[in-house]
Amino acid sequence: MKKALNNIFSRNRPIGDFRQKINDREYFDKDDRDFDVITHKSPIVNLGVVLAILFFVVLLSRLFFLQVEEGIENNRIAEGNRTRNILTPAPRGMIVDEKDRALVKNDYSYQLVCHINKKRDLDKVDDSLFALIDIPREEVWKQISNSDYTGNVVLKEKIEKDEALILKKSLILFQDFEITPMFIRTYPYRNLSHLLGYIGKISPKEVEDRPSLIVNKMTGKSGIEEAYDEYLQGEPGSQKSEVDASGKLIRYLSEQDAKVGATVKTSINLDLQNFVSEKLSQVASEMKTNAVAVVMDTRNGAIKAMVSIPDYDNSKMSGGISNEEYQELLSDKSNPLLNRAIAGEYPSGSTIKPFIASTALFEKVVDDKIAFDTPAKIELGQWSFPDWKDHGMTDIRTAIAESNNIFFYALGGGWGPIKNGLGPERIKNGLEKFGFGKILGIDLIGERSGFLPTKEWKKEATGEEWYIGNTYNLSIGQGDLNVTPLQITAATASIANGGTLYRPHLISEIKKEDELISSFSDSDFVISKEVMPRDTIRIVQEGMRQTVTSGSARSPFANNFPVSVAAKTGTAQFGNEDKTHAWFISYAPYENPEIAVTVLVEGAGEGSRVSAPIASDIIRWWSEHRG
């Protein structure tokens, strides 16, 4: 038995065949000793076998990773290589007036776009393509190489619909060239050009700051278009398609429509804007001069109308004006691109007097009981300071109503019973409270601050001292004082409403897909709740009312005028040719003010004769159409 078993477990027996069952029992050789009986199976642990198994496990795991995990990634890459995602431009958002009437239009058109950015890829394109699009291969490469946006270069714009449809069908064989929609911004109302502004092609700097613009390609360059460009920009759409290795279309996979930009609702009343423009243009044309008018809501600073003459064709600016035409605009002496309402700086003339009066009352230089005789002129040494007539006994209300220069000389620099006038420093401080000499912050780019002269400025600028004559001139809105029509309208509104200075604004609300994005309350636009005490404001209001009932502006508002008005005339000297700007500021109704109206006609003479009748027509129209 032992010998037989030794033969079974001999050293010459092949590996792996070392077990044998005898009588249903399993035995194994153990160092040539007697056999032990095993009652269950128990494999021998062999180190080489274990290492071999571990090696195969690791190898299989690695193969799994390569075949499965990397296969997924490789499949994703392969998918990307045979799909193309093309972005399409979006329509720009609308700008509407207070009654939701459109002030702009988006005219639908088409453009030819090239997605090639390497010359070797262009060289592979068949010659038939260039014959089809009627642009030589060399010209296409020139446009690509000169573009800041390679891979998305517009080769042709404003393609007519019929031609676009033919090209689109033919370009199926040339997937790097395609017809996409484009939107041409037009402006039906030229008198809104300074408010709406225009759009133009994006610059490299704009793309750097906002990469998304590369698809829509246009951005606001001035006016509301610029101020609210972030909201007006639409969201580009996309078209995903499957192409073969040569770039030819296999099938469309998905498409996402472009989303129109937000709607910006303004405070402008289109009918009022058109009426103001018509009246102002008529006078400016007859007198061959420039003019500006502003209508503001006294209760919140909202602009209801703003006209600056001359205006310009902003549709042409947005559509692509030639360099020659643009240079012609820039060299035009009438400066049509200037929004005179916010950036025109003028001597105020007597329209500054209500604000000088407010400051003098506040500083207790005068009160409403003081009255004194005011001759036709006063003399200080060799200097003479005239008025336009002898006003006789005058108090502060009458001085405002009759535009009494002598009275205001006294308020500013002292004279007669007023020994100590305000002086230049207190005049400056008072006018600053009303917003003069500052940027008010209207939601348009390009607002100017005007200028309030000081002793220090004069010394530095001219090397001369400040004289009493400088103070007298400042007190009646002459000399080096400059204001903008917007500033004086906002200041007039603050008198009208009892002392609150509002930030002028055009925005009312912003909506996108009927969802309100931004809305505003009157309190959002408050600059100062009380520029002057109400008792002080009340006295000035009464003086401005007298201007219409018995003062320098009574004629345009006579004959049962439909609404009560308070106002101030102004005739401002400028230059060395003895010319004057015709100013008129006003508000209505006097008892419960709603609008402030400012009219300025450049170099036109007296405000009472030229600008007051225009303001009268504007207020009459407003009173008949308000609702």
C-alpha positions in Angstrom: 0.0 0.0 0.0 2.7 2.4 1.0 4.6 1.8 -2.2 1.5 2.2 -4.3 0.8 5.5 -2.6 4.5 6.6 -3.1 4.0 6.0 -6.8 1.0 8.3 -6.7 2.8 11.1 -5.0 6.2 10.5 -6.5 8.4 13.6 -7.4 8.0 12.7 -11.1 4.2 13.2 -11.1 3.1 16.2 -13.1 2.3 19.4 -11.2 -1.3 19.9 -10.4 -2.1 16.2 -10.2 -1.0 15.6 -6.6 -4.3 14.5 -5.1 -5.8 11.1 -5.2 -8.9 9.7 -3.6 -8.7 6.2 -2.0 -11.9 4.8 -0.5 -13.5 8.2 -0.8 -10.8 9.7 1.3 -8.2 12.3 0.1 -4.5 11.9 0.9 -1.3 13.8 0.2 2.4 13.3 0.6 3.9 15.0 3.6 7.7 14.9 3.7 7.6 11.2 2.9 6.1 10.4 6.2 3.0 8.4 6.9 -0.3 9.8 5.5 -2.7 12.0 7.3 -6.4 11.5 6.6 -8.2 14.6 5.5 -11.9 14.7 6.1 -12.5 17.8 3.8 -10.9 19.5 0.8 -8.1 22.0 1.8 -6.0 23.4 -1.1 -2.3 24.1 -0.6 -1.4 27.9 -0.7 1.3 28.3 -3.3 3.0 31.8 -3.4 3.7 31.6 -7.1 0.1 30.8 -7.9 -1.2 33.7 -5.7 1.2 36.2 -7.4 0.1 35.0 -10.8 -3.6 35.4 -9.9 -2.9 39.0 -8.6 -1.1 39.8 -11.8 -4.0 38.7 -14.0 -6.5 40.6 -11.8 -4.4 43.8 -12.2 -4.1 43.2 -15.9 -7.8 42.6 -16.3 -8.6 45.8 -14.3 -6.4 47.8 -16.5 -7.9 46.4 -19.6 -11.4 47.2 -18.2 -10.3 50.8 -17.6 -8.9 51.2 -21.1 -11.8 49.5 -22.8 -14.7 50.9 -20.7 -13.6 54.1 -19.0 -11.4 55.5 -21.7 -13.7 54.1 -24.3 -16.4 56.4 -22.9 -14.1 59.4 -23.1 -12.9 58.5 -26.5 -16.5 58.1 -27.6 -17.3 61.5 -26.2 -14.3 63.0 -28.1 -15.4 61.3 -31.3 -18.9 62.6 -30.8 -17.5 66.1 -30.5 -15.5 65.7 -33.7 -18.6 64.9 -35.7 -21.0 67.4 -34.2 -21.1 71.1 -34.7 -22.8 73.7 -32.5 -23.4 77.0 -34.2 -24.6 80.0 -32.2 -27.1 82.4 -33.8 -27.6 86.1 -33.0 -30.6 87.2 -30.9 -33.0 90.1 -31.5 -32.3 93.2 -29.4 -34.8 94.1 -26.7 -37.4 96.8 -27.4 -37.5 100.4 -26.0 -41.0 101.7 -25.4 -42.6 104.9 -24.1 -44.8 105.2 -21.0 -47.7 103.8 -22.9 -45.7 100.8 -24.2 -45.5 102.2 -27.7 -42.4 101.1 -29.6 -39.7 103.7 -30.0 -37.3 101.3 -32.0 -37.7 98.6 -34.6 -35.8 95.3 -35.3 -35.8 94.8 -39.1 -35.1 91.1 -40.0 -32.4 90.4 -42.5 -29.7 87.8 -43.2 -25.9 87.6 -43.2 -23.3 85.2 -44.6 -20.9 83.9 -41.9 -17.7 81.9 -42.3 -16.5 79.6 -39.5 -13.0 79.0 -40.8 -10.0 80.5 -39.0 -7.0 78.7 -40.7 -5.8 79.3 -44.2 -5.1 75.6 -44.8 -8.8 74.9 -44.2 -9.9 77.7 -46.5 -7.5 76.3 -49.2 -9.5 73.0 -49.1 -12.8 74.7 -50.0 -13.9 74.0 -53.5 -13.7 76.9 -56.0 -17.4 76.6 -56.6 -18.1 78.0 -53.2 -16.5 81.4 -54.0 -18.4 81.6 -57.2 -21.6 80.9 -55.3 -21.1 83.6 -52.7 -19.5 86.0 -55.3 -16.5 86.7 -53.1 -13.0 85.7 -54.3 -11.0 83.3 -52.1 -8.4 85.9 -51.5 -10.9 88.4 -50.3 -12.5 85.8 -47.9 -9.1 85.2 -46.4 -8.4 88.9 -46.1 -11.6 89.4 -44.2 -10.8 86.4 -41.9 -7.2 87.6 -41.2 -8.4 91.1 -40.5 -11.1 90.1 -38.2 -10.8 90.1 -34.4 -13.3 87.3 -34.2 -11.9 84.5 -36.4 -14.1 81.4 -36.6 -17.2 83.6 -36.7 -16.6 86.2 -39.5 -19.4 88.0 -41.3 -18.6 88.1 -45.0 -21.9 89.8 -46.2 -24.6 91.6 -44.4 -28.2 92.7 -45.2 -28.8 89.9 -47.6 -32.4 90.0 -49.1 -34.6 87.2 -48.2 -34.9 85.6 -51.6 -31.1 85.6 -52.1 -30.6 84.3 -48.6 -32.9 81.3 -49.2 -31.1 80.4 -52.4 -27.7 80.6 -50.7 -28.8 78.7 -47.6 -29.9 75.8 -49.8 -26.7 75.8 -51.8 -24.5 76.1 -48.7 -25.5 72.7 -47.4 -22.5 71.3 -49.1 -20.2 73.8 -47.4 -20.7 73.5 -43.7 -18.1 76.2 -42.8 -20.3 78.8 -44.5 -23.8 79.5 -43.5 -26.7 82.0 -43.7 -27.8 83.3 -40.3 -30.4 85.9 -39.3 -29.4 89.4 -38.4 -31.4 92.2 -37.0 -31.1 95.8 -38.2 -32.0 98.4 -35.6 -34.0 101.3 -36.9 -35.5 104.4 -35.2 -38.8 105.7 -36.5 -38.6 109.0 -34.6 -35.6 111.1 -35.4 -36.4 113.6 -32.6 -35.5 110.9 -30.1 -32.0 110.4 -31.5 -30.2 112.0 -28.5 -32.3 109.9 -26.0 -32.3 106.5 -27.7 -28.8 106.8 -29.2 -27.7 104.0 -31.6 -25.9 100.7 -31.8 -22.7 99.8 -33.6 -20.3 96.9 -34.2 -18.5 95.6 -31.1 -14.8 96.6 -30.5 -12.1 94.1 -29.4 -12.1 95.8 -25.9 -15.9 95.2 -25.6 -15.5 91.5 -26.5 -12.7 91.2 -24.0 -15.0 92.5 -21.3 -18.1 90.6 -22.5 -17.3 87.6 -24.7 -20.9 86.8 -25.3 -21.1 89.9 -27.6 -19.2 88.1 -30.3 -22.4 86.4 -31.5 -24.8 89.4 -31.5 -21.9 91.5 -32.8 -23.6 94.8 -32.0 -23.7 96.9 -28.8 -25.1 100.2 -27.7 -22.9 103.2 -28.5 -24.9 106.1 -27.0 -28.1 107.1 -25.3 -30.5 104.5 -23.8 -29.0 101.9 -26.1 -25.7 102.3 -24.4 -26.9 102.9 -20.8 -29.1 99.7 -20.8 -27.2 97.5 -23.3 -26.7 94.8 -20.7 -30.5 94.3 -20.6 -31.2 94.9 -24.3 -28.8 92.3 -25.5 -30.6 89.1 -26.4 -29.5 85.5 -25.6 -28.0 83.8 -28.7 -29.6 80.6 -30.0 -27.8 77.5 -31.1 -28.1 74.8 -33.7 -26.4 71.4 -33.2 -25.9 69.2 -36.2 -24.0 66.0 -37.1 -21.4 66.2 -39.8 -19.0 63.7 -41.4 -15.2 63.9 -41.4 -15.3 66.4 -44.2 -17.7 68.6 -42.5 -20.7 67.8 -44.6 -24.1 67.8 -42.9 -25.5 64.4 -41.9 -28.5 65.5 -39.9 -29.7 68.2 -37.5 -29.6 67.1 -33.8 -31.2 69.9 -31.9 -32.0 73.6 -32.0 -32.5 76.2 -29.4 -34.1 79.5 -30.4 -32.5 82.8 -29.6 -34.2 84.8 -26.9 -35.0 88.5 -27.4 -33.5 91.0 -25.0 -35.4 92.7 -22.2 -37.9 95.5 -22.9 -36.9 98.9 -21.4 -39.9 101.0 -20.6 -39.1 104.7 -20.5 -40.9 107.7 -19.0 -41.2 109.4 -22.4 -44.6 110.4 -23.7 -44.2 109.9 -27.4 -47.1 112.3 -28.3 -45.7 115.1 -26.1 -42.1 114.4 -27.5 -43.4 114.8 -31.0 -45.3 118.0 -30.2 -42.3 119.6 -28.4 -40.1 118.7 -31.3 -42.5 120.2 -33.9 -42.8 123.5 -32.0 -39.1 123.8 -31.2 -38.0 122.8 -34.7 -40.2 125.4 -36.3 -38.7 128.3 -34.3 -35.2 127.0 -34.7 -35.6 126.7 -38.4 -37.1 130.2 -38.8 -34.3 131.7 -36.7 -31.6 129.5 -38.2 -30.3 128.5 -34.8 -30.1 125.7 -32.2 -32.6 125.0 -29.4 -33.4 122.6 -26.6 -36.4 121.8 -24.5 -36.9 119.6 -21.4 -40.2 118.5 -19.8 -39.9 116.8 -16.4 -42.3 115.3 -13.9 -41.9 117.5 -10.8 -43.1 114.7 -8.5 -40.2 112.2 -9.3 -37.8 113.6 -11.8 -39.0 111.5 -14.7 -38.3 113.0 -18.2 -41.5 113.2 -20.2 -39.9 114.9 -23.3 -36.4 116.0 -24.2 -35.6 117.6 -27.6 -32.2 118.8 -28.8 -31.9 120.6 -32.1 -30.3 119.8 -34.4 -30.7 116.1 -34.1 -29.2 113.3 -36.3 -30.2 110.2 -38.2 -29.5 107.4 -35.7 -30.9 104.8 -38.0 -28.1 105.6 -40.4 -25.6 105.5 -37.5 -26.8 102.0 -36.5 -27.0 100.7 -40.1 -23.4 101.5 -40.9 -22.4 105.1 -41.7 -19.4 105.7 -43.9 -16.3 107.3 -42.5 -16.8 110.3 -44.8 -20.4 110.8 -43.5 -19.3 110.5 -39.9 -16.5 113.0 -40.3 -19.0 115.4 -41.9 -21.1 115.1 -38.8 -18.2 115.7 -36.5 -17.1 118.8 -38.5 -20.7 120.3 -38.5 -20.5 123.6 -36.6 -24.0 123.1 -35.3 -22.8 119.9 -33.5 -25.8 117.7 -34.2 -24.3 114.8 -32.1 -24.4 117.0 -28.9 -27.4 116.4 -26.6 -27.7 120.0 -25.6 -30.1 119.1 -22.8 -27.5 117.3 -20.7 -24.2 118.5 -22.2 -24.9 122.0 -23.4 -23.4 124.5 -20.9 -24.8 128.0 -21.0 -24.9 131.2 -19.0 -28.2 131.0 -17.2 -29.2 134.7 -17.3 -32.1 135.6 -15.0 -33.4 132.1 -14.7 -30.9 131.7 -11.9 -32.7 134.3 -9.8 -35.2 132.1 -8.0 -32.3 130.0 -6.7 -30.3 133.1 -5.6 -33.5 134.4 -3.9 -33.9 131.1 -2.1 -30.3 131.2 -0.8 -30.6 134.8 0.3 -33.8 134.0 2.3 -32.3 131.0 3.8 -29.1 132.9 4.8 -31.3 135.7 6.2 -29.7 138.3 3.9 -33.3 139.4 3.2 -36.8 138.5 4.2 -40.1 138.8 2.4 -41.0 142.1 4.2 -38.0 144.1 3.0 -38.7 146.5 0.1 -36.6 149.3 -1.3 -36.3 151.6 -4.3 -34.4 150.1 -7.2 -33.2 152.6 -9.9 -32.4 151.9 -13.5 -28.7 151.5 -12.6 -26.2 151.7 -9.8 -22.6 153.0 -9.9 -19.6 151.9 -7.9 -16.6 154.0 -8.6 -16.0 154.0 -12.3 -18.3 151.0 -12.8 -21.9 151.1 -13.8 -24.3 148.2 -13.3 -27.6 148.7 -15.3 -31.0 147.2 -15.2 -33.5 147.1 -18.0 -35.8 149.6 -16.3 -36.4 151.6 -13.1 -38.5 149.2 -11.0 -39.2 151.6 -8.1 -40.1 150.1 -4.7 -39.5 146.3 -4.9 -39.7 143.3 -2.5 -38.3 139.9 -3.2 -41.4 138.5 -4.9 -41.7 141.5 -7.3 -37.9 141.3 -7.9 -38.4 137.7 -9.2 -41.5 138.6 -11.2 -40.0 141.6 -12.9 -36.5 140.2 -13.1 -35.0 143.1 -11.2 -31.3 143.2 -11.6 -30.6 145.9 -9.0 -32.4 143.9 -6.3 -30.3 140.8 -7.1 -27.1 142.8 -7.2 -27.9 143.8 -3.6 -28.7 140.1 -2.6 -25.5 138.9 -4.1 -22.9 141.6 -3.3 -24.7 144.1 -1.1 -26.2 147.5 -1.9 -28.6 150.0 -0.4 -30.4 148.7 2.7 -28.7 145.3 2.2 -25.2 146.0 3.5 -23.9 142.5 3.4 -24.9 140.4 0.4 -24.3 136.6 0.1 -20.9 136.8 -1.5 -19.5 134.3 -3.9 -18.9 131.5 -1.4 -22.5 131.4 -0.1 -23.9 131.8 -3.6 -21.9 128.8 -4.7 -23.0 126.7 -1.7 -26.6 127.7 -2.2 -26.6 126.8 -5.9 -24.9 123.5 -5.2 -27.9 122.5 -3.0 -30.1 122.9 -6.1 -27.8 120.7 -8.2 -25.8 123.3 -10.1 -22.1 122.6 -10.7 -22.7 118.8 -10.4 -23.5 115.8 -12.4 -27.1 114.9 -11.5 -26.8 111.3 -12.7 -29.4 111.0 -15.5 -29.3 107.5 -17.1 -27.5 108.8 -20.2 -23.8 108.9 -21.0 -22.2 112.4 -21.5 -23.9 114.6 -18.9 -21.9 117.7 -18.1 -21.7 119.5 -14.7 -21.8 123.2 -15.7 -19.6 125.6 -13.8 -19.7 127.7 -10.6 -16.9 130.2 -10.5 -15.0 131.0 -7.3 -12.4 133.4 -6.0 -9.8 130.7 -6.1 -10.6 129.6 -9.6 -10.4 133.2 -10.9 -7.0 133.8 -9.3 -5.6 130.6 -10.7 -7.2 131.0 -14.1 -6.5 134.7 -14.8 -4.2 135.8 -12.0 -6.7 138.5 -11.0 -8.6 139.1 -7.8 -12.3 138.7 -7.4 -14.2 142.0 -7.6 -17.6 143.1 -6.5 -18.6 143.2 -10.2 -17.9 139.5 -10.4 -20.4 138.9 -7.6 -23.0 141.2 -9.2 -22.7 139.3 -12.5 -22.9 135.9 -10.7 -26.1 137.1 -8.9 -27.9 137.6 -12.2 -26.6 134.6 -14.0 -23.9 136.2 -16.0 -20.1 136.2 -16.0 -18.5 132.7 -15.9 -21.5 130.8 -14.5 -22.6 128.0 -16.8 -25.6 125.6 -16.3 -27.2 122.8 -18.4 -30.9 122.8 -19.3 -31.2 119.6 -17.4 -29.9 121.2 -14.2 -32.1 124.2 -14.4 -35.2 121.9 -15.1 -34.4 119.7 -12.0 -33.9 122.8 -9.9 -37.2 124.3 -11.1 -38.9 121.1 -10.2 -37.5 121.3 -6.7 -39.1 124.7 -6.3 -42.4 123.4 -7.7 -42.6 120.4 -5.4 -41.7 122.2 -2.2 -38.0 121.5 -2.0 -37.1 117.9 -3.1 -34.4 117.6 -5.7 -34.8 114.4 -7.8 -32.3 112.7 -10.1 -33.6 113.2 -13.7 -34.2 109.8 -15.3 -35.7 108.1 -18.3 -36.1 104.5 -16.9 -39.5 103.3 -15.8 -39.2 99.5 -15.7 -37.4 96.6 -17.3 -39.3 93.4 -18.3 -38.2 90.2 -19.9 -40.7 87.7 -21.2 -43.4 89.4 -19.2 -41.4 89.0 -16.0 -40.5 92.3 -14.2 -36.8 92.5 -13.8 -36.5 96.0 -12.4 -39.0 98.6 -11.2 -38.5 101.9 -9.4 -40.2 104.0 -6.9 -40.1 107.8 -6.6 -37.8 107.5 -3.5 -35.2 105.8 -5.6 -34.4 109.1 -7.4 -34.3 111.5 -4.4 -31.0 113.5 -4.3 -32.1 115.8 -1.5 -35.4 115.7 0.4 -35.1 119.4 1.4 -32.8 121.7 -0.6 -34.4 124.6 1.3 -37.1 125.0 4.0 -40.7 125.0 2.7 -41.3 128.5 4.0 -38.4 129.8 1.9 -39.6 127.8 -1.2 -43.1 129.2 -0.7 -42.0 132.8 -1.1 -40.1 132.0 -4.3 -43.1 130.1 -5.7 -45.2 133.2 -5.1 -42.7 135.3 -7.0 -42.6 132.9 -9.9 -46.4 132.9 -10.1 -46.3 136.7 -10.2 -44.0 136.4 -13.2 -47.0 135.0 -15.2 -49.8 137.0 -13.6 -48.2 140.5 -13.7 -44.5 140.2 -14.5 -42.3 139.5 -17.5 -44.2 136.5 -18.8 -47.8 137.6 -18.5 -48.4 137.9 -22.3 -48.0 134.2 -23.4 -50.3 133.0 -20.6 -53.1 135.5 -20.8 -56.6 135.0 -22.2 -57.9 132.4 -19.9 -55.0 130.1 -20.1 -56.3 126.6 -19.2 -53.9 125.9 -16.3 -52.1 128.0 -13.7 -48.4 128.5 -14.4 -45.4 129.8 -12.4 -42.3 130.8 -14.4 -39.1 132.8 -14.8 -37.7 134.4 -18.0 -34.1 134.7 -18.8 -32.0 136.6 -21.3 -28.3 135.5 -21.1 -25.5 137.4 -22.8 -22.7 135.4 -24.3 -19.7 136.0 -26.5 -18.6 139.4 -27.7 -21.3 140.1 -30.3 -24.0 141.4 -28.0 -26.1 138.3 -28.6 -28.3 136.7 -26.0 -29.8 133.2 -25.3 -33.5 133.1 -24.8 -34.4 131.1 -21.7 -37.7 130.2 -20.1 -38.3 128.0 -17.0 -41.8 127.1 -15.7 -44.0 124.6 -13.9 -47.7 123.8 -13.8 -50.3 123.6 -12.4 -49.2 126.2 -9.8 -51.4 124.8 -7.0 -50.5 121.2 -7.5 -47.4 121.0 -9.8 -46.9 118.0 -12.2 -44.5 119.2 -14.9 -41.6 121.6 -15.2 -40.8 122.9 -18.7 -37.5 124.5 -19.8 -37.0 126.1 -23.2 -33.7 127.6 -24.5 -33.2 129.0 -28.0 -29.6 129.9 -28.7 -28.8 133.5 -29.6 -32.5 134.3 -30.2 -32.9 137.4 -28.0 -35.3 137.8 -25.1 -36.7 134.8 -23.3 -40.0 136.4 -22.8 -40.5 136.9 -26.5 -39.0 133.8 -28.0 -39.0 130.9 -25.5 -42.0 131.7 -23.3 -44.5 131.3 -26.2 -43.0 127.9 -27.0 -43.3 126.8 -23.3 -46.9 128.2 -23.3 -47.8 126.0 -26.3 -46.2 122.9 -24.6 -48.1 123.5 -21.3 -51.3 124.1 -23.1 -51.0 120.9 -25.1 -50.1 119.0 -21.9 -53.1 120.3 -20.0 -55.4 119.3 -22.9 -54.0 115.8 -23.3 -53.1 114.7 -19.7 -55.2 111.8 -18.5 
